Amino acid sequence: MSDATDTPPMNGAESLVKSLLDSGLDTCFTNPGTSEMHFVAALDHVPGMRSILVLQEGVATGAADGYFRLAGKPACTLLHLGPGLANGLSNLHNAKKAGSGVVNIVGEHAVSHIELDAPLTSDIEGIARPVSHWVHTSLSATHVGADAAKAVHAANIAPGQVATLMLPSDTAWNEGGEVAAAIPVDPRPAFDASALEDAIAALSGPDSLLLLGGAALTEDMLVIAGRIAAKTGCKLLSEWSNARLERGAGRVAIDRVPYPIDQALEALKPYKRIVLIGARAPIGFFAYPGKPAILTADGANIIDLCKTSQDIASALTAICDGTGATDTAPAHVAQSVTPDKPTGPLDPGGIADVLGRTIPEDAIVVDEAITTGRSFFPATAGAPKHTWLNNCGGSIGYGMPVAIGAAVACPDRKVLALVGDGSAMYTVQALWTMAREGLDVTIVIFANRVYKILRGELTNVGVTNAGPKAMDMLSLDQPTLKFVEMAQSMGVEATQVSDCAALELAIETGLATKGPYLIEAVL
C-alpha cells in the first residue's frame, strides 16, 4: 500500500513545463499539433505557464522575439514537427539577428515511428540549425527536464540566443520525468581591454565616431555616451536596425546609419576614427553594381572595443573615465518638441509629424514601415519618452508578431505598430491573437499598395528599363487589399484614413481604445 504522501509519477511533458517554470520561463506562444498534445495537457496539470495561441508559426516566433526585447527574459514557442518549425524560420532569423533569447519546443515523432518515414517526418535538427545557437533532441523522459534547463540557459547567453529543443512524443508521454533546477545565467564576457587605450585616443573631434548597438542603447548607457561626446567632440550614431532603442525628450538622441547606400556612404564619409561598442562595422544590406559594400571611408581606423555579447556597460564606463567625461553634462539631449499639425493627403513627412504629435509617454513603437518610415526619426526625437524596435534581420512580417510579444511583456504600456502593407500580409494572422488576448496594440498599416522598397532597389541594382511585367511583380493593387475588412473579420476594430488630420484622430482613438485597433493609412 503506497504512502499517502507519495507523489504521482510524472511524465516527460510535465517535467518539461515544471523545469521551464523553475528556470523563469512562464510564457509560451503556441501552435501545437498531435505530437505536442502531452505538452498541451501538461499545461492544465501544472499551473503558472501562460499559453497564447497563434494561427501561424511565424507569429509565435516573432512574438517570442518581441517578448524578450521588453521582458529581458525568454519565452518559448510550441511548434509542430519540422514543417511547423519551418513556418516560423523567418522570424527566428530576425530574432537571432536581434540577439533575442527564444526557446523553441518542437514536437517530434516517437523514436519508434521515425523509421517508418511517416508524411511529417523530417530532419528537424537540420531545419533548426541555421536559425539556432543551440539545438538538441531529448532522448528519454528522464532527460527532458534537464534538457529544458539547458535550453533556457542557452537562450539567456548574452545578448540572447535561439535555443531549439526537439521533444519526441514518447519522451513526453512516458513516465520518469524529473524536474531540473535552473542553471545560473553566465555573466557577459569582458570587453577587449587591450583596445581601450586606442579607443580613448581615437575619440577626439568631429571626425571621430562612437558607433553604438545592442545594450549600449539603453537610457543609462546613452547618458554615458552623451557625456563622452560632450567631452571629446566625437559624433554618435547607432546601427540602422536596433533591437531596442530608448528615445524621446530628456534622453540622449542618437541618429542611425541610413539604410539607402548612397546616404550611408555620405553620412559615414567624415569619420577617420570609429569606435565600435555593441555594433558591427557598417556594411551595405546588399551588393550593388559599382558601389562599395563597406560603408566607411577608405583608410578609416576602426576599433572594435566591445561586441554585442560582451560587457557593454563596463566598456562605455571605461571610455567615460578615460576621457575624463564622468562629470560632464551629456550632449545631444532631446528637447520636448511637438511638430505643427499637418494637413492634406498622407505623405511620409506628414505621417512623421502626426507620430511626433501622438506618441504617448512610455509607448513601445514597433517599426516595420519600410520606405514610408525613413523620415520618422527626426520628427519623433522630441516626443515623450518611448522605446523603438527595429527589424534586425530584414525578413519582413516581423512587426505585428513582435508587437504581440511586447504587449504581453508590458501590459501597462501602449504599443504602436507601424507596418507596411506588403509586410503585414506575411503575418496578418497576428490580428486574431491580439483580439483573443485583448492586447493593447494600435496598428497603422501604410497602404501604398506597392512593394515600394523593391521599386527603389530596381534602380539601385542598375535596372533602368523596367517594363510592365517587372512593375506588375511589385504591385499590390490587383486586387486591392482590404485591411479594415480583414481586421474586422478577426475581431479587431478598424478604420481607413487618407489624410493627416484623420490619421491623427485615428491614432488618438486607437491609443484610447482598450485592446487592438487597426488603422489603414492609404497613401
Summary of the structure (lengths in Angstrom):
residues: 523
radius of gyration: 24.2
end to end distance: 75.3
largest distance: 85.8
contacts: 1951
relative contact order: 0.11
helix: 40%
strand: 20%
